[in-house]
């Protein structure tokens, strides 16, 4: 019996070692459980429905113990009350959030696929406020029970991780994808203020550079959308966003092309010139294409006419530092095939993972 138990113990140890080794060599198998920050509730730092914010966290090791990557999840915005109420009933509220996350791409634990950040402390912040982690309204309408507290959520999570060792950070990056990428831009300088003066701090926005452009029919759809988001969430009350520095409509502070110029912390933009979300939702929306002139081009730029390609290329813009690919895509640094696979986009033979690492 003792021999059997010893054998079983050895077998179990071997299986455990195999699993641990497998996790260090295969990024797709790094499964990280959710953590709910219940202490944030007393600070009013809550999701739309009043529930606790949440995140997925994986400790750094070795040379990465004093380096931190905070990644903001994306997921659009809510711009009217009914929209926010519907959103609060989805997996973008912590009551319904998925309990696990797969850390791939920039969050991967694989040193070959993610050589610069594989052993850093990595945090994926769940998105549950609908305002790109900005805005703060104290009042709560009892009829809707909606809480607009994106800025408080961001601050509460940063304060929590200062207590987990981020206060000793030597390197720190705030990144995000889509609406999270916009959040990484808007909260970039605020992130810097949480870190030690000696830390190297930078921000990376992936698919978050949403452009203030009219549709091909001259309609300001995205500008009107952002005005509603800003008004509903009280975003321009948030001092971290340089609204007062703008001579334009203060609601335009939500657009990176205006906000980025006031950011002091180094900022790197990863975007595609043919961002699929922006083309389909703010530039050539289906409702504004009654004759279906863009129906197929919208979904596959390879079949766009020369005139359509020229029109799309007119939407590009510049920022402080950037990696602009020509994929018809939206978001990517968490997706391995986009981040660092053999088929990843390259500029001057440099892949996105290398560019961000540099």
N, C-alpha and C positions, 0 to 999 in steps of 0.2 A: 504493500500500500504506500509506504514511504517513497519507494522508487517511482511509483506512478505519479505521486504528488510532485516529486522533484522534477520528473520529466515534464509534467504539465506546467510547472512553474517556469522551467527553461523554455518550453514552447511558447508560453505567454510572453515571456521576456523577449523572445526572438520576434514574435509577431509585433510587439510594441515597438521594438527597435526598427523593424521593417517599416511600420507605419510612420514613425518619426522621420526615418531616412527618406521615405517616399514623399513626405510633406516638404522636405528640403530640396527635393529635386523635381517635383511636379507641381507647378503653381496652381493648376486647376483644382487640386485636392486640398488646398488650404481653406478649410471651412471655419469661419469665425462666428461665434454666437453673439446674439444681441445683448446689450446691457441697457437697462432703463435707468435714467438719472432721476430717481425719485426725489432727491434733495432739491432739485431745481424747482419743484412745484411751489415751495414756500417763497421762492423769489419771484413767482409769477412767470417764470420762464417755461411756458407750456405750449403744446401744440394747439392747433385750431380748436380742437374739442376739449381743451383743458387737461389733456393727459400729459404724462411726463415725456420729455424728449429722450432720444435713444441714440446709440452708436454701436459700432463694432470696433474692437481694439485688439491689436496684436503687439506684444512687447518686442522691443528691439533687442538685438544680441550683439556681442562682440564690439566691433568698431562702430556699430550703429546705435549703441545704447544711449548716446547723447544727441541723437539726431531724430527729428520728428517730422512726419508727413501727416497733415490733417486734410482729409479729402471730403468735400461737401457733395452729397448726393444731389442729383438734379430731379426735375419732374414738373416743369412749367410753373404757372402761377394761378392764383384765383383772383378774379377781378370784380366780382359782384357777390353779394351775400349768398344767394342761392348756389352759386358756383362753389363757394367755400364750404357751405353745408354739405354739398355732395362730396366734395373732396375729403372732408373729415370722416366720411364713412368708408373710405377706401384704404388701401395699404399705405397711403401717405399720412396716416395717423398712427401713433404708436400703439393704439389698441389693436390694430389690424396689420401691423408691420410684419414682414417676413422675419422669421426668427434667426435665420442664418444668412451669411454673406460669403460669396466666393471671392477671395482676394486674388485678382489677376492683374495683368498689365503693370501699371505703376505701383500697385499694391502687392504684387507677386513676391513670394518668398524664394523664388528660383534665382540663384545668383547668375545664371547664364542668360536668362530672359530679362532680368531686371538688375543688372550689375551695380547700379548706383544706389538703389533704395531697398534692396531685398532684405537687409537686416536692420532697417530703421524701425523705430516705433511708428506704427501705422494705424490711423484712425479713419474710419468711414462714418461720417455723421449722417444720420437719417434726416430726410427732408420732410418736415411736417408743418411748416408755417405758411407756405404758399406765397412767400415774398422774397425769395432768395436770401433768407436769413437776415432780413433788414426790417425796419419799422418797429414801432412800439406804441400801442394805444392802451392806456390804463383801463378805460371803461369797457365793461362787458355787457352787451345787450342781453337781458334775461330771456328775450323771446327767441334768440338764436344760439345763445351760449357760445358765441365765437370769440376766440382770443387771438388778437393780432400781436404776437410777441416774438417775431423772428430775431430781432436784435438781442433780446434777453436770452434766447436759446443759445445763440452764438457765444455770448459772454459767459453763460453758466457752464457751457462745455469747456471753454478755454480755461476757466478758473479751476474746474475739476482736474484737468490734465496738468495744470501747474502743480497741483498736489500729488500727481502721479509721477513727477520727475521732469516735466517740461520746463520747470523753473531753472533747471541746470542745462538747458539745451545749448548746444554749440552750433547746430544747424537746424533750421526749421523752414518748412514749406507749407503754405496754404494753397491747396489746389481744389478744383471742383470741375464738374462736367455739366454742360447745358445751364439750367437755372442755377446749379451749384457753381458753375464756372463764372457766371455773372456775380454770384455771391462772393467768390474769391477775389474778384476785382473790387467790388464795392466795400468789402471788409478788409482789404489788404493792409492799409495803414493801421487800422485798429488792431489787427493781428500782431503787427510789429510792436505795438505798445505793451502787449502781454509778455513779450520775451525779454531776456536779459540784454543789456546794451552790447554785450560782447558777442552775442549770437549773430550768425549770418542768417538773415531772414529774406525770403523771396516768395513770390506768388506765381502760380501757374493756372491759367484759365483755359479749359478745354471746351470748345464749342459754346463759349459763353459770350462771345463778342457780337451781341445782337445789334444790328445796324438800323438807324432811324432812316428808313427809305420808304417812299410811297410805293404802292403796288404799280404794276405796269399800266394800270388804268387811272393812276393819279390819286389813289385813295390812301390816306395816312393810317392804315389799319393798326400797325404795331405801335405807332405813337399814341393813338387813342386807347389801345389796350393798356399800355404802360401808364397813361394818365389815370386810368381807373384803378390799377394796382396800387400806384403811389398814394392816391387819395384814400382808398379803403384801408390800407395798412399803416397810414401815417408815416410813410417812409421819409419824406423830406423833413420830418421832425428829428430824424436821426442825425446827430452832429457829425458822425464819422463820414457821412456822404457830403461832398462839397457842393451843396445846392447853392449856398450863398455866393460862391465864387462864380456862378454862372450869370451871364447877362440875359440868358434865355429864360423860357418858362421853367420854373424850378422843378417841375415834374420830369424834365429831361435829364435830371441827375441819374436816372435809372438806366440811361444809355451809356455803355462803356466809352463810346467815341467822345463823349463830353466829360465823363467822370475820370477816365484814365489819365487825362492830362494833368490832373491835380494830385495824382498819387506819387508819393515820394519813394516808397519801397519798390525795389526792382520787380518788374512784372513781365512775364513771358506769356504770349498768346499762342495757343495751338488751335488752329481753325482750318476749315476747308473753304476754298473760294466758292464752292457750290454746296453750301450747307443745306442739306435736304430739308431740315425743319424750317429754316428761314425762307427758302424758296417756296415751299408748299403752304406756309401759314401767313407769311407777311409780305411776300413779293408777288407770287402768282397763286393766290388762294383760289380754290375751285369755285367758290361762289362768285368770284370776279372774272370768271373765264367762261362766259355763257356760250361761246362758240367752240369751246373745247380746243382752242388753238394750242394750248400748252398741256393738254391732257397727258400725252405720252412723254413729252420732254420733261415734265415735272418728275417723273419716276425714273427716267433713264436719260442722262445728258448725252449719251452716245448717239441718240437719235434726234437730238435737237438740230434745228437748222442753223446755218452760219449766223443769221441775224439774231436768233434766240441766244446763241452762245455769246455773241457780242453784247447783248442786253444784260445777260447774267454777269459778265465780266465787269460791267460798269458798277457793280455793287460792292467791290472790294474796298477795303480801307486799311490804314496802317496804325500801328501802336508802337510801344516802346521796343519790344523785341518779339519776334513772331516766327512761327513755322506754319506756312500756308500750303496745304496740299491741294490737289485738284480732284479729290475723291467726291463723289456725290454721296455724302455721309453726314451724320450728326453724332458727335461724341466719339471718343476712341481710346483715351489713355488708360482706361480700365479694361479694354478689350485687347487680348494678347496679339491677335493677328494684325491689329492696327498699330500696336505699341512697338513690338520688336520681332515679329516673325519674318520669315524670308520674303514675304509678300507685302511687308509694311511700306507705306509711302516713304520716299527719300527725297532730300534736297541736297544736291552736291554729294551724293552717296552717303548721306548722314540720315539715319532713321530718327523717328520722333524720340525714342527712348534715349538715344545718344545726344540729341539736341537739348532735351530737357535736362539730362545729366550734366552736360557742359554748362 
